[in-house]
Amino acid sequence: LADPDAMAFVKATAELVALRRAHEALRDASSTQISLAHTNTALAFARVVESSGASAIVAFNCESRPARMTLPVSEKMRGVSDGVEFYEPLAGESSTITVSGGSLTLELPPNGFRVLVRA
């Protein structure tokens, strides 16, 4: 593709498809979906595979400015307590977020999203 925007879109789509294939909680149809937050401008949910404990969190910001979300993961997700780590595969495994005070706090880019999986 000669158009840089089209190439960036194709690359991003390929990365999301690979992420879905690589993580059980994102690909398994038997995953339970748990609502973590929902407003007019933001949405976050978790997908959990009860049999294995695999879990992922997906958060969307539909505003044209950055947003911060505090997600009550310990309250809504069994087995997730303070000290549990999630990492962001699209940002590299060194990008981890730790549950603190029963919650995960995420900074979301404008009109963007983040996908986290349990470490």
C-alpha positions in Angstrom: 0.0 0.0 0.0 1.3 3.4 -1.0 -0.9 5.4 1.3 0.7 5.7 4.8 -2.7 6.1 6.5 -4.0 2.9 4.8 -0.8 1.0 5.8 -1.1 2.2 9.4 -4.7 0.9 9.5 -3.7 -2.4 8.0 -0.9 -2.8 10.6 -3.2 -1.9 13.5 -5.8 -4.3 12.4 -3.2 -7.1 12.0 -1.9 -6.4 15.6 -5.5 -6.6 17.0 -6.2 -9.9 15.2 -2.9 -11.3 16.5 -3.7 -10.1 20.0 -7.1 -11.8 19.9 -5.6 -15.1 18.7 -2.8 -15.0 21.3 -5.0 -14.5 24.4 -7.5 -17.0 25.6 -9.8 -14.5 27.3 -10.1 -12.5 24.0 -10.7 -15.4 21.7 -12.7 -18.0 23.7 -16.4 -17.9 23.1 -17.0 -19.3 26.6 -15.5 -16.2 28.2 -17.7 -14.3 30.6 -18.0 -10.6 29.8 -18.2 -8.3 32.9 -19.1 -4.6 32.7 -16.5 -2.5 34.6 -17.6 1.0 33.6 -20.0 2.7 31.2 -20.6 6.4 30.6 -21.8 8.4 27.6 -18.1 8.7 26.5 -16.3 5.7 27.8 -16.7 1.9 28.2 -14.7 -0.7 29.9 -15.3 -4.5 30.3 -13.4 -7.6 31.3 -13.5 -11.0 29.6 -12.8 -13.9 32.0 -12.4 -17.6 31.3 -13.5 -19.2 34.6 -11.8 -22.6 33.9 -8.3 -21.2 33.5 -8.5 -17.8 35.1 -7.4 -16.0 32.0 -8.6 -12.5 31.9 -8.4 -9.3 29.8 -9.7 -5.8 30.2 -10.7 -3.6 27.2 -11.4 0.1 27.7 -12.5 2.7 25.1 -12.5 6.5 25.2 -14.9 8.1 22.7 -14.0 11.7 23.5 -11.6 13.9 21.6 -9.6 14.5 24.8 -7.7 12.1 27.1 -9.7 10.4 29.8 -9.0 8.6 33.1 -11.0 5.6 34.2 -10.9 3.9 37.6 -12.1 0.4 37.2 -13.4 -1.6 40.3 -11.7 -4.8 39.2 -11.5 -6.4 42.7 -15.2 -5.9 43.2 -16.3 -7.3 39.8 -13.6 -9.9 38.9 -13.2 -13.0 41.1 -9.6 -13.6 42.2 -8.3 -10.1 41.3 -7.0 -8.2 44.3 -4.4 -5.7 45.2 -1.0 -6.6 43.7 -2.4 -8.4 40.7 -0.7 -7.2 37.6 -2.0 -6.6 34.1 0.1 -5.8 31.1 -0.6 -4.2 27.8 0.5 -6.5 24.9 0.3 -3.8 22.3 2.6 -1.6 24.3 5.1 -4.4 25.3 5.2 -6.6 28.4 7.2 -4.0 30.3 4.0 -1.9 30.4 2.3 -3.2 33.5 -0.4 -1.8 35.7 -1.0 -3.1 39.3 -4.3 -3.3 41.1 -4.2 -1.0 44.0 -7.1 -0.2 46.4 -9.2 -2.7 44.5 -9.0 -0.8 41.3 -7.0 -0.2 38.1 -6.7 3.4 36.9 -6.2 3.8 33.2 -5.2 6.8 31.2 -6.9 6.6 27.8 -5.9 8.5 24.7 -8.4 10.7 22.8 -10.7 8.5 20.7 -8.6 5.5 21.7 -8.6 2.3 23.6 -6.4 0.0 25.7 -6.3 -3.7 26.0 -4.8 -5.3 29.1 -4.3 -9.0 30.0 -3.5 -10.5 33.3 0.2 -11.1 33.8 
